[in-house]
Amino acid sequence: MSALAPHSLSHFTVPPSEQEEQVRRDVHAANDTCSLIVAVELCLT
């Protein structure tokens, strides 16, 4: 989680609605990345 800290701090300068949209995008991207990593690991094992 510490890796997200600097990125999260930048959200405080953004309007709430835009912040929510950005957070949603970040979470979606993180989920895609996790899924991709899991898929690659499954393929490699």
mmCIF entry with sequence, helices, sheets and N, C-alpha, C, O atoms, coordinates in Angstrom:
data_MODEL
# 
_entry.id   MODEL 
# 
_entity.id                         1 
_entity.type                       polymer 
_entity.pdbx_number_of_molecules   1 
# 
_entity_poly.entity_id                      1 
_entity_poly.type                           'polypeptide(L)' 
_entity_poly.nstd_linkage                   no 
_entity_poly.nstd_monomer                   no 
_entity_poly.pdbx_seq_one_letter_code       MSALAPHSLSHFTVPPSEQEEQVRRDVHAANDTCSLIVAVELCLT 
_entity_poly.pdbx_seq_one_letter_code_can   MSALAPHSLSHFTVPPSEQEEQVRRDVHAANDTCSLIVAVELCLT 
_entity_poly.pdbx_strand_id                 A 
# 
loop_
_entity_poly_seq.entity_id 
_entity_poly_seq.num 
_entity_poly_seq.mon_id 
_entity_poly_seq.hetero 
1 1  MET n 
1 2  SER n 
1 3  ALA n 
1 4  LEU n 
1 5  ALA n 
1 6  PRO n 
1 7  HIS n 
1 8  SER n 
1 9  LEU n 
1 10 SER n 
1 11 HIS n 
1 12 PHE n 
1 13 THR n 
1 14 VAL n 
1 15 PRO n 
1 16 PRO n 
1 17 SER n 
1 18 GLU n 
1 19 GLN n 
1 20 GLU n 
1 21 GLU n 
1 22 GLN n 
1 23 VAL n 
1 24 ARG n 
1 25 ARG n 
1 26 ASP n 
1 27 VAL n 
1 28 HIS n 
1 29 ALA n 
1 30 ALA n 
1 31 ASN n 
1 32 ASP n 
1 33 THR n 
1 34 CYS n 
1 35 SER n 
1 36 LEU n 
1 37 ILE n 
1 38 VAL n 
1 39 ALA n 
1 40 VAL n 
1 41 GLU n 
1 42 LEU n 
1 43 CYS n 
1 44 LEU n 
1 45 THR n 
# 
_struct_asym.id          A 
_struct_asym.entity_id   1 
# 
loop_
_struct_conf.conf_type_id 
_struct_conf.id 
_struct_conf.pdbx_PDB_helix_id 
_struct_conf.beg_label_comp_id 
_struct_conf.beg_label_asym_id 
_struct_conf.beg_label_seq_id 
_struct_conf.pdbx_beg_PDB_ins_code 
_struct_conf.end_label_comp_id 
_struct_conf.end_label_asym_id 
_struct_conf.end_label_seq_id 
_struct_conf.pdbx_end_PDB_ins_code 
_struct_conf.beg_auth_comp_id 
_struct_conf.beg_auth_asym_id 
_struct_conf.beg_auth_seq_id 
_struct_conf.end_auth_comp_id 
_struct_conf.end_auth_asym_id 
_struct_conf.end_auth_seq_id 
_struct_conf.pdbx_PDB_helix_class 
_struct_conf.details 
_struct_conf.pdbx_PDB_helix_length 
HELX_P HELX_P1 AA1 SER A 2  ? LEU A 4  ? SER A 2  LEU A 4  5 ? 3  
HELX_P HELX_P2 AA2 ALA A 5  ? LEU A 9  ? ALA A 5  LEU A 9  1 ? 5  
HELX_P HELX_P3 AA3 SER A 10 ? THR A 13 ? SER A 10 THR A 13 5 ? 4  
HELX_P HELX_P4 AA4 PRO A 16 ? LEU A 44 ? PRO A 16 LEU A 44 1 ? 29 
# 
_struct_conf_type.id          HELX_P 
_struct_conf_type.criteria    ? 
_struct_conf_type.reference   ? 
# 
loop_
_atom_site.group_PDB 
_atom_site.id 
_atom_site.type_symbol 
_atom_site.label_atom_id 
_atom_site.label_alt_id 
_atom_site.label_comp_id 
_atom_site.label_asym_id 
_atom_site.label_entity_id 
_atom_site.label_seq_id 
_atom_site.pdbx_PDB_ins_code 
_atom_site.Cartn_x 
_atom_site.Cartn_y 
_atom_site.Cartn_z 
_atom_site.occupancy 
_atom_site.B_iso_or_equiv 
_atom_site.pdbx_formal_charge 
_atom_site.auth_seq_id 
_atom_site.auth_comp_id 
_atom_site.auth_asym_id 
_atom_site.auth_atom_id 
_atom_site.pdbx_PDB_model_num 
ATOM 1   N N  . MET A 1 1  ? 0.819   -1.212  0.000   1.00 0.00 ? 1  MET A N  1 
ATOM 2   C CA . MET A 1 1  ? 0.000   0.000   0.000   1.00 0.00 ? 1  MET A CA 1 
ATOM 3   C C  . MET A 1 1  ? 0.850   1.259   0.000   1.00 0.00 ? 1  MET A C  1 
ATOM 4   O O  . MET A 1 1  ? 0.404   2.305   -0.470  1.00 0.00 ? 1  MET A O  1 
ATOM 5   N N  . SER A 1 2  ? 2.065   1.173   0.519   1.00 0.00 ? 2  SER A N  1 
ATOM 6   C CA . SER A 1 2  ? 2.920   2.355   0.609   1.00 0.00 ? 2  SER A CA 1 
ATOM 7   C C  . SER A 1 2  ? 3.216   2.940   -0.769  1.00 0.00 ? 2  SER A C  1 
ATOM 8   O O  . SER A 1 2  ? 3.455   4.140   -0.905  1.00 0.00 ? 2  SER A O  1 
ATOM 9   N N  . ALA A 1 3  ? 3.199   2.081   -1.790  1.00 0.00 ? 3  ALA A N  1 
ATOM 10  C CA . ALA A 1 3  ? 3.473   2.551   -3.145  1.00 0.00 ? 3  ALA A CA 1 
ATOM 11  C C  . ALA A 1 3  ? 2.364   3.483   -3.631  1.00 0.00 ? 3  ALA A C  1 
ATOM 12  O O  . ALA A 1 3  ? 2.597   4.342   -4.482  1.00 0.00 ? 3  ALA A O  1 
ATOM 13  N N  . LEU A 1 4  ? 1.147   3.308   -3.084  1.00 0.00 ? 4  LEU A N  1 
ATOM 14  C CA . LEU A 1 4  ? 0.017   4.126   -3.505  1.00 0.00 ? 4  LEU A CA 1 
ATOM 15  C C  . LEU A 1 4  ? -0.025  5.477   -2.794  1.00 0.00 ? 4  LEU A C  1 
ATOM 16  O O  . LEU A 1 4  ? -0.720  6.391   -3.238  1.00 0.00 ? 4  LEU A O  1 
ATOM 17  N N  . ALA A 1 5  ? 0.713   5.606   -1.695  1.00 0.00 ? 5  ALA A N  1 
ATOM 18  C CA . ALA A 1 5  ? 0.625   6.805   -0.869  1.00 0.00 ? 5  ALA A CA 1 
ATOM 19  C C  . ALA A 1 5  ? 0.889   8.106   -1.634  1.00 0.00 ? 5  ALA A C  1 
ATOM 20  O O  . ALA A 1 5  ? 0.048   9.004   -1.576  1.00 0.00 ? 5  ALA A O  1 
ATOM 21  N N  . PRO A 1 6  ? 2.013   8.255   -2.348  1.00 0.00 ? 6  PRO A N  1 
ATOM 22  C CA . PRO A 1 6  ? 2.274   9.510   -3.062  1.00 0.00 ? 6  PRO A CA 1 
ATOM 23  C C  . PRO A 1 6  ? 1.199   9.789   -4.108  1.00 0.00 ? 6  PRO A C  1 
ATOM 24  O O  . PRO A 1 6  ? 0.805   10.937  -4.313  1.00 0.00 ? 6  PRO A O  1 
ATOM 25  N N  . HIS A 1 7  ? 0.733   8.741   -4.763  1.00 0.00 ? 7  HIS A N  1 
ATOM 26  C CA . HIS A 1 7  ? -0.278  8.890   -5.800  1.00 0.00 ? 7  HIS A CA 1 
ATOM 27  C C  . HIS A 1 7  ? -1.599  9.346   -5.186  1.00 0.00 ? 7  HIS A C  1 
ATOM 28  O O  . HIS A 1 7  ? -2.289  10.199  -5.744  1.00 0.00 ? 7  HIS A O  1 
ATOM 29  N N  . SER A 1 8  ? -1.944  8.776   -4.038  1.00 0.00 ? 8  SER A N  1 
ATOM 30  C CA . SER A 1 8  ? -3.191  9.114   -3.366  1.00 0.00 ? 8  SER A CA 1 
ATOM 31  C C  . SER A 1 8  ? -3.186  10.568  -2.901  1.00 0.00 ? 8  SER A C  1 
ATOM 32  O O  . SER A 1 8  ? -4.215  11.241  -2.953  1.00 0.00 ? 8  SER A O  1 
ATOM 33  N N  . LEU A 1 9  ? -2.035  11.051  -2.449  1.00 0.00 ? 9  LEU A N  1 
ATOM 34  C CA . LEU A 1 9  ? -1.939  12.420  -1.959  1.00 0.00 ? 9  LEU A CA 1 
ATOM 35  C C  . LEU A 1 9  ? -2.290  13.422  -3.049  1.00 0.00 ? 9  LEU A C  1 
ATOM 36  O O  . LEU A 1 9  ? -2.856  14.477  -2.760  1.00 0.00 ? 9  LEU A O  1 
ATOM 37  N N  . SER A 1 10 ? -1.963  13.109  -4.290  1.00 0.00 ? 10 SER A N  1 
ATOM 38  C CA . SER A 1 10 ? -2.242  14.029  -5.390  1.00 0.00 ? 10 SER A CA 1 
ATOM 39  C C  . SER A 1 10 ? -3.738  14.195  -5.610  1.00 0.00 ? 10 SER A C  1 
ATOM 40  O O  . SER A 1 10 ? -4.168  15.186  -6.199  1.00 0.00 ? 10 SER A O  1 
ATOM 41  N N  . HIS A 1 11 ? -4.537  13.236  -5.145  1.00 0.00 ? 11 HIS A N  1 
ATOM 42  C CA . HIS A 1 11 ? -5.985  13.299  -5.342  1.00 0.00 ? 11 HIS A CA 1 
ATOM 43  C C  . HIS A 1 11 ? -6.624  14.428  -4.538  1.00 0.00 ? 11 HIS A C  1 
ATOM 44  O O  . HIS A 1 11 ? -7.697  14.914  -4.897  1.00 0.00 ? 11 HIS A O  1 
ATOM 45  N N  . PHE A 1 12 ? -5.973  14.847  -3.456  1.00 0.00 ? 12 PHE A N  1 
ATOM 46  C CA . PHE A 1 12 ? -6.569  15.855  -2.592  1.00 0.00 ? 12 PHE A CA 1 
ATOM 47  C C  . PHE A 1 12 ? -6.661  17.217  -3.270  1.00 0.00 ? 12 PHE A C  1 
ATOM 48  O O  . PHE A 1 12 ? -7.422  18.076  -2.824  1.00 0.00 ? 12 PHE A O  1 
ATOM 49  N N  . THR A 1 13 ? -5.902  17.426  -4.337  1.00 0.00 ? 13 THR A N  1 
ATOM 50  C CA . THR A 1 13 ? -5.929  18.704  -5.041  1.00 0.00 ? 13 THR A CA 1 
ATOM 51  C C  . THR A 1 13 ? -6.980  18.705  -6.147  1.00 0.00 ? 13 THR A C  1 
ATOM 52  O O  . THR A 1 13 ? -7.175  19.713  -6.826  1.00 0.00 ? 13 THR A O  1 
ATOM 53  N N  . VAL A 1 14 ? -7.656  17.571  -6.321  1.00 0.00 ? 14 VAL A N  1 
ATOM 54  C CA . VAL A 1 14 ? -8.628  17.411  -7.400  1.00 0.00 ? 14 VAL A CA 1 
ATOM 55  C C  . VAL A 1 14 ? -10.041 17.497  -6.835  1.00 0.00 ? 14 VAL A C  1 
ATOM 56  O O  . VAL A 1 14 ? -10.284 17.036  -5.720  1.00 0.00 ? 14 VAL A O  1 
ATOM 57  N N  . PRO A 1 15 ? -10.986 18.086  -7.592  1.00 0.00 ? 15 PRO A N  1 
ATOM 58  C CA . PRO A 1 15 ? -12.385 18.133  -7.153  1.00 0.00 ? 15 PRO A CA 1 
ATOM 59  C C  . PRO A 1 15 ? -12.907 16.722  -6.865  1.00 0.00 ? 15 PRO A C  1 
ATOM 60  O O  . PRO A 1 15 ? -12.503 15.774  -7.539  1.00 0.00 ? 15 PRO A O  1 
ATOM 61  N N  . PRO A 1 16 ? -13.797 16.566  -5.876  1.00 0.00 ? 16 PRO A N  1 
ATOM 62  C CA . PRO A 1 16 ? -14.268 15.245  -5.447  1.00 0.00 ? 16 PRO A CA 1 
ATOM 63  C C  . PRO A 1 16 ? -14.788 14.366  -6.579  1.00 0.00 ? 16 PRO A C  1 
ATOM 64  O O  . PRO A 1 16 ? -14.453 13.183  -6.643  1.00 0.00 ? 16 PRO A O  1 
ATOM 65  N N  . SER A 1 17 ? -15.598 14.923  -7.468  1.00 0.00 ? 17 SER A N  1 
ATOM 66  C CA . SER A 1 17 ? -16.168 14.118  -8.548  1.00 0.00 ? 17 SER A CA 1 
ATOM 67  C C  . SER A 1 17 ? -15.076 13.573  -9.458  1.00 0.00 ? 17 SER A C  1 
ATOM 68  O O  . SER A 1 17 ? -15.113 12.414  -9.873  1.00 0.00 ? 17 SER A O  1 
ATOM 69  N N  . GLU A 1 18 ? -14.112 14.419  -9.757  1.00 0.00 ? 18 GLU A N  1 
ATOM 70  C CA . GLU A 1 18 ? -12.998 14.006  -10.606 1.00 0.00 ? 18 GLU A CA 1 
ATOM 71  C C  . GLU A 1 18 ? -12.113 13.017  -9.849  1.00 0.00 ? 18 GLU A C  1 
ATOM 72  O O  . GLU A 1 18 ? -11.562 12.082  -10.430 1.00 0.00 ? 18 GLU A O  1 
ATOM 73  N N  . GLN A 1 19 ? -11.991 13.244  -8.553  1.00 0.00 ? 19 GLN A N  1 
ATOM 74  C CA . GLN A 1 19 ? -11.199 12.350  -7.704  1.00 0.00 ? 19 GLN A CA 1 
ATOM 75  C C  . GLN A 1 19 ? -11.804 10.954  -7.723  1.00 0.00 ? 19 GLN A C  1 
ATOM 76  O O  . GLN A 1 19 ? -11.083 9.967   -7.873  1.00 0.00 ? 19 GLN A O  1 
ATOM 77  N N  . GLU A 1 20 ? -13.122 10.864  -7.572  1.00 0.00 ? 20 GLU A N  1 
ATOM 78  C CA . GLU A 1 20 ? -13.793 9.561   -7.577  1.00 0.00 ? 20 GLU A CA 1 
ATOM 79  C C  . GLU A 1 20 ? -13.571 8.851   -8.902  1.00 0.00 ? 20 GLU A C  1 
ATOM 80  O O  . GLU A 1 20 ? -13.304 7.650   -8.940  1.00 0.00 ? 20 GLU A O  1 
ATOM 81  N N  . GLU A 1 21 ? -13.686 9.606   -9.984  1.00 0.00 ? 21 GLU A N  1 
ATOM 82  C CA . GLU A 1 21 ? -13.490 9.027   -11.313 1.00 0.00 ? 21 GLU A CA 1 
ATOM 83  C C  . GLU A 1 21 ? -12.067 8.492   -11.454 1.00 0.00 ? 21 GLU A C  1 
ATOM 84  O O  . GLU A 1 21 ? -11.855 7.408   -11.997 1.00 0.00 ? 21 GLU A O  1 
ATOM 85  N N  . GLN A 1 22 ? -11.098 9.256   -10.963 1.00 0.00 ? 22 GLN A N  1 
ATOM 86  C CA . GLN A 1 22 ? -9.694  8.843   -11.046 1.00 0.00 ? 22 GLN A CA 1 
ATOM 87  C C  . GLN A 1 22 ? -9.455  7.608   -10.188 1.00 0.00 ? 22 GLN A C  1 
ATOM 88  O O  . GLN A 1 22 ? -8.769  6.678   -10.612 1.00 0.00 ? 22 GLN A O  1 
ATOM 89  N N  . VAL A 1 23 ? -10.016 7.598   -8.988  1.00 0.00 ? 23 VAL A N  1 
ATOM 90  C CA . VAL A 1 23 ? -9.858  6.440   -8.095  1.00 0.00 ? 23 VAL A CA 1 
ATOM 91  C C  . VAL A 1 23 ? -10.454 5.208   -8.748  1.00 0.00 ? 23 VAL A C  1 
ATOM 92  O O  . VAL A 1 23 ? -9.864  4.128   -8.718  1.00 0.00 ? 23 VAL A O  1 
ATOM 93  N N  . ARG A 1 24 ? -11.638 5.379   -9.342  1.00 0.00 ? 24 ARG A N  1 
ATOM 94  C CA . ARG A 1 24 ? -12.296 4.253   -10.002 1.00 0.00 ? 24 ARG A CA 1 
ATOM 95  C C  . ARG A 1 24 ? -11.414 3.720   -11.124 1.00 0.00 ? 24 ARG A C  1 
ATOM 96  O O  . ARG A 1 24 ? -11.285 2.510   -11.309 1.00 0.00 ? 24 ARG A O  1 
ATOM 97  N N  . ARG A 1 25 ? -10.806 4.650   -11.875 1.00 0.00 ? 25 ARG A N  1 
ATOM 98  C CA . ARG A 1 25 ? -9.926  4.263   -12.986 1.00 0.00 ? 25 ARG A CA 1 
ATOM 99  C C  . ARG A 1 25 ? -8.691  3.532   -12.441 1.00 0.00 ? 25 ARG A C  1 
ATOM 100 O O  . ARG A 1 25 ? -8.258  2.522   -12.995 1.00 0.00 ? 25 ARG A O  1 
ATOM 101 N N  . ASP A 1 26 ? -8.132  4.064   -11.341 1.00 0.00 ? 26 ASP A N  1 
ATOM 102 C CA . ASP A 1 26 ? -6.949  3.440   -10.732 1.00 0.00 ? 26 ASP A CA 1 
ATOM 103 C C  . ASP A 1 26 ? -7.264  2.028   -10.261 1.00 0.00 ? 26 ASP A C  1 
ATOM 104 O O  . ASP A 1 26 ? -6.491  1.099   -10.493 1.00 0.00 ? 26 ASP A O  1 
ATOM 105 N N  . VAL A 1 27 ? -8.413  1.876   -9.592  1.00 0.00 ? 27 VAL A N  1 
ATOM 106 C CA . VAL A 1 27 ? -8.808  0.559   -9.082  1.00 0.00 ? 27 VAL A CA 1 
ATOM 107 C C  . VAL A 1 27 ? -9.012  -0.405  -10.236 1.00 0.00 ? 27 VAL A C  1 
ATOM 108 O O  . VAL A 1 27 ? -8.602  -1.564  -10.169 1.00 0.00 ? 27 VAL A O  1 
ATOM 109 N N  . HIS A 1 28 ? -9.648  0.080   -11.297 1.00 0.00 ? 28 HIS A N  1 
ATOM 110 C CA . HIS A 1 28 ? -9.898  -0.763  -12.466 1.00 0.00 ? 28 HIS A CA 1 
ATOM 111 C C  . HIS A 1 28 ? -8.575  -1.202  -13.093 1.00 0.00 ? 28 HIS A C  1 
ATOM 112 O O  . HIS A 1 28 ? -8.406  -2.363  -13.467 1.00 0.00 ? 28 HIS A O  1 
ATOM 113 N N  . ALA A 1 29 ? -7.652  -0.264  -13.200 1.00 0.00 ? 29 ALA A N  1 
ATOM 114 C CA . ALA A 1 29 ? -6.343  -0.581  -13.774 1.00 0.00 ? 29 ALA A CA 1 
ATOM 115 C C  . ALA A 1 29 ? -5.595  -1.573  -12.880 1.00 0.00 ? 29 ALA A C  1 
ATOM 116 O O  . ALA A 1 29 ? -4.946  -2.496  -13.372 1.00 0.00 ? 29 ALA A O  1 
ATOM 117 N N  . ALA A 1 30 ? -5.693  -1.374  -11.570 1.00 0.00 ? 30 ALA A N  1 
ATOM 118 C CA . ALA A 1 30 ? -5.028  -2.280  -10.630 1.00 0.00 ? 30 ALA A CA 1 
ATOM 119 C C  . ALA A 1 30 ? -5.608  -3.682  -10.743 1.00 0.00 ? 30 ALA A C  1 
ATOM 120 O O  . ALA A 1 30 ? -4.874  -4.670  -10.709 1.00 0.00 ? 30 ALA A O  1 
ATOM 121 N N  . ASN A 1 31 ? -6.937  -3.767  -10.877 1.00 0.00 ? 31 ASN A N  1 
ATOM 122 C CA . ASN A 1 31 ? -7.585  -5.071  -11.020 1.00 0.00 ? 31 ASN A CA 1 
ATOM 123 C C  . ASN A 1 31 ? -7.135  -5.745  -12.305 1.00 0.00 ? 31 ASN A C  1 
ATOM 124 O O  . ASN A 1 31 ? -6.870  -6.947  -12.317 1.00 0.00 ? 31 ASN A O  1 
ATOM 125 N N  . ASP A 1 32 ? -7.046  -4.979  -13.386 1.00 0.00 ? 32 ASP A N  1 
ATOM 126 C CA . ASP A 1 32 ? -6.586  -5.534  -14.661 1.00 0.00 ? 32 ASP A CA 1 
ATOM 127 C C  . ASP A 1 32 ? -5.161  -6.063  -14.521 1.00 0.00 ? 32 ASP A C  1 
ATOM 128 O O  . ASP A 1 32 ? -4.837  -7.143  -15.015 1.00 0.00 ? 32 ASP A O  1 
ATOM 129 N N  . THR A 1 33 ? -4.319  -5.293  -13.843 1.00 0.00 ? 33 THR A N  1 
ATOM 130 C CA . THR A 1 33 ? -2.923  -5.691  -13.661 1.00 0.00 ? 33 THR A CA 1 
ATOM 131 C C  . THR A 1 33 ? -2.836  -6.969  -12.835 1.00 0.00 ? 33 THR A C  1 
ATOM 132 O O  . THR A 1 33 ? -2.078  -7.879  -13.168 1.00 0.00 ? 33 THR A O  1 
ATOM 133 N N  . CYS A 1 34 ? -3.618  -7.034  -11.753 1.00 0.00 ? 34 CYS A N  1 
ATOM 134 C CA . CYS A 1 34 ? -3.616  -8.233  -10.907 1.00 0.00 ? 34 CYS A CA 1 
ATOM 135 C C  . CYS A 1 34 ? -4.083  -9.437  -11.710 1.00 0.00 ? 34 CYS A C  1 
ATOM 136 O O  . CYS A 1 34 ? -3.482  -10.508 -11.628 1.00 0.00 ? 34 CYS A O  1 
ATOM 137 N N  . SER A 1 35 ? -5.144  -9.273  -12.480 1.00 0.00 ? 35 SER A N  1 
ATOM 138 C CA . SER A 1 35 ? -5.667  -10.369 -13.292 1.00 0.00 ? 35 SER A CA 1 
ATOM 139 C C  . SER A 1 35 ? -4.624  -10.835 -14.289 1.00 0.00 ? 35 SER A C  1 
ATOM 140 O O  . SER A 1 35 ? -4.455  -12.032 -14.517 1.00 0.00 ? 35 SER A O  1 
ATOM 141 N N  . LEU A 1 36 ? -3.929  -9.878  -14.878 1.00 0.00 ? 36 LEU A N  1 
ATOM 142 C CA . LEU A 1 36 ? -2.898  -10.195 -15.869 1.00 0.00 ? 36 LEU A CA 1 
ATOM 143 C C  . LEU A 1 36 ? -1.758  -10.974 -15.216 1.00 0.00 ? 36 LEU A C  1 
ATOM 144 O O  . LEU A 1 36 ? -1.285  -11.971 -15.761 1.00 0.00 ? 36 LEU A O  1 
ATOM 145 N N  . ILE A 1 37 ? -1.321  -10.510 -14.042 1.00 0.00 ? 37 ILE A N  1 
ATOM 146 C CA . ILE A 1 37 ? -0.232  -11.181 -13.321 1.00 0.00 ? 37 ILE A CA 1 
ATOM 147 C C  . ILE A 1 37 ? -0.642  -12.606 -12.960 1.00 0.00 ? 37 ILE A C  1 
ATOM 148 O O  . ILE A 1 37 ? 0.137   -13.544 -13.134 1.00 0.00 ? 37 ILE A O  1 
ATOM 149 N N  . VAL A 1 38 ? -1.865  -12.765 -12.456 1.00 0.00 ? 38 VAL A N  1 
ATOM 150 C CA . VAL A 1 38 ? -2.355  -14.098 -12.085 1.00 0.00 ? 38 VAL A CA 1 
ATOM 151 C C  . VAL A 1 38 ? -2.411  -14.989 -13.315 1.00 0.00 ? 38 VAL A C  1 
ATOM 152 O O  . VAL A 1 38 ? -2.009  -16.150 -13.258 1.00 0.00 ? 38 VAL A O  1 
ATOM 153 N N  . ALA A 1 39 ? -2.906  -14.459 -14.424 1.00 0.00 ? 39 ALA A N  1 
ATOM 154 C CA . ALA A 1 39 ? -3.009  -15.238 -15.659 1.00 0.00 ? 39 ALA A CA 1 
ATOM 155 C C  . ALA A 1 39 ? -1.629  -15.689 -16.128 1.00 0.00 ? 39 ALA A C  1 
ATOM 156 O O  . ALA A 1 39 ? -1.447  -16.837 -16.534 1.00 0.00 ? 39 ALA A O  1 
ATOM 157 N N  . VAL A 1 40 ? -0.662  -14.780 -16.070 1.00 0.00 ? 40 VAL A N  1 
ATOM 158 C CA . VAL A 1 40 ? 0.704   -15.109 -16.489 1.00 0.00 ? 40 VAL A CA 1 
ATOM 159 C C  . VAL A 1 40 ? 1.293   -16.177 -15.570 1.00 0.00 ? 40 VAL A C  1 
ATOM 160 O O  . VAL A 1 40 ? 1.936   -17.117 -16.036 1.00 0.00 ? 40 VAL A O  1 
ATOM 161 N N  . GLU A 1 41 ? 1.069   -16.026 -14.261 1.00 0.00 ? 41 GLU A N  1 
ATOM 162 C CA . GLU A 1 41 ? 1.595   -17.007 -13.305 1.00 0.00 ? 41 GLU A CA 1 
ATOM 163 C C  . GLU A 1 41 ? 0.973   -18.376 -13.542 1.00 0.00 ? 41 GLU A C  1 
ATOM 164 O O  . GLU A 1 41 ? 1.659   -19.394 -13.445 1.00 0.00 ? 41 GLU A O  1 
ATOM 165 N N  . LEU A 1 42 ? -0.324  -18.409 -13.853 1.00 0.00 ? 42 LEU A N  1 
ATOM 166 C CA . LEU A 1 42 ? -0.992  -19.682 -14.120 1.00 0.00 ? 42 LEU A CA 1 
ATOM 167 C C  . LEU A 1 42 ? -0.417  -20.328 -15.374 1.00 0.00 ? 42 LEU A C  1 
ATOM 168 O O  . LEU A 1 42 ? -0.250  -21.546 -15.434 1.00 0.00 ? 42 LEU A O  1 
ATOM 169 N N  . CYS A 1 43 ? -0.117  -19.509 -16.368 1.00 0.00 ? 43 CYS A N  1 
ATOM 170 C CA . CYS A 1 43 ? 0.447   -20.034 -17.616 1.00 0.00 ? 43 CYS A CA 1 
ATOM 171 C C  . CYS A 1 43 ? 1.854   -20.580 -17.391 1.00 0.00 ? 43 CYS A C  1 
ATOM 172 O O  . CYS A 1 43 ? 2.249   -21.564 -18.017 1.00 0.00 ? 43 CYS A O  1 
ATOM 173 N N  . LEU A 1 44 ? 2.609   -19.945 -16.500 1.00 0.00 ? 44 LEU A N  1 
ATOM 174 C CA . LEU A 1 44 ? 4.003   -20.329 -16.284 1.00 0.00 ? 44 LEU A CA 1 
ATOM 175 C C  . LEU A 1 44 ? 4.148   -21.562 -15.399 1.00 0.00 ? 44 LEU A C  1 
ATOM 176 O O  . LEU A 1 44 ? 5.163   -22.257 -15.457 1.00 0.00 ? 44 LEU A O  1 
ATOM 177 N N  . THR A 1 45 ? 3.125   -21.837 -14.571 1.00 0.00 ? 45 THR A N  1 
ATOM 178 C CA . THR A 1 45 ? 3.251   -22.974 -13.647 1.00 0.00 ? 45 THR A CA 1 
ATOM 179 C C  . THR A 1 45 ? 2.740   -24.254 -14.276 1.00 0.00 ? 45 THR A C  1 
ATOM 180 O O  . THR A 1 45 ? 2.771   -25.309 -13.641 1.00 0.00 ? 45 THR A O  1 
# 
